């Protein structure tokens, strides 16, 4: 869990914790495993939706459909359907046709305009959606809609994930209570150039669509665009954030954005920690850069380095790999000004290595990797590259032989 800012505190409920949001998840028979594979999230009347999508040139039809509909409606959307097991990417005209067919069927049952219904898909690239079982599941999916359906929805969007990923926060802003909920999925093919594999956020405060989109994009840059598992961007990356409710006074927008960012960072970190074959979470904090964007770029490059990731898996405090990765991030800094810490162990100062306790530094990594899952298992790297005002963080995971086995032994 990331630190919760200011007035915000955790509550249960996930995406259905905010008032008026409903969700459901069930097993429709889309996956041979028999696990839950279909999810519906429904927002209240008047909801605005901000979207952030993959920049991969090979995009699933559902990604384009979501982007087109949000652009056409000025960010007005009420529902999103998610199927798990099939990415429905690289499936030709059928991919778009099936997406249109699924959203039309759902819109008719919900009594909504088709352009206010979105669809996301996740799973194996090149595999289309099995439409008969999906359409047959529409009625039970709608019947299952509930303000306690967040957990079922968070489970139904998973693929190779080992755990579900959800969170909700609450705060008193002025004279009212505001809630933000979120859920996400992702474990492999994680190096987003927009968001994550799939992510959803809900908020029960009314915010103008343009303001909301700007808030969401800044939160994405500081969360999902700051994680990496394996350096591969997805064909289906989508992040949809809904806001609906009594209008919030602009004086509380800053606090709202802090909560939005905290939810997004929690989900992003959970994805990085659940990286395929991972044994620990890596957090890289860069300070002293010219600006925040440069600091994040350095941090993400270090997190994404295969040599850094394998050294951490081997519990080797190999500072040379960290510094070399930072130097190829495309961000100017003075190598003679670098200071580096691994946890509380300082490895470098003024660009020179220090005579640090190598066994103790290795023991620090070993102890962190042995921590409780998603709890006390973060290996922290702090890198100071100068005296500039820019700072930023990125998150990743170690690279193990299990990652190779997972992705070599069967199609994901």
Beta strands, then each sheet from edge to edge (+ up, - down):
strand 1: 9-10
strand 2: 22-26
strand 3: 38-42
strand 4: 48-53
strand 5: 79-86
strand 6: 117-124
strand 7: 165-173
strand 8: 176-185
strand 9: 198-203
strand 10: 238-243
strand 11: 281-289
strand 12: 339-342
strand 13: 345-349
strand 14: 352-353
strand 15: 378-384
strand 16: 390-397
sheet 1: 1+ 7- 8+ 9- 10- 4+
sheet 2: 2+ 3- 5+ 6+
sheet 3: 14+ 13- 12+ 15- 11- 16+
end
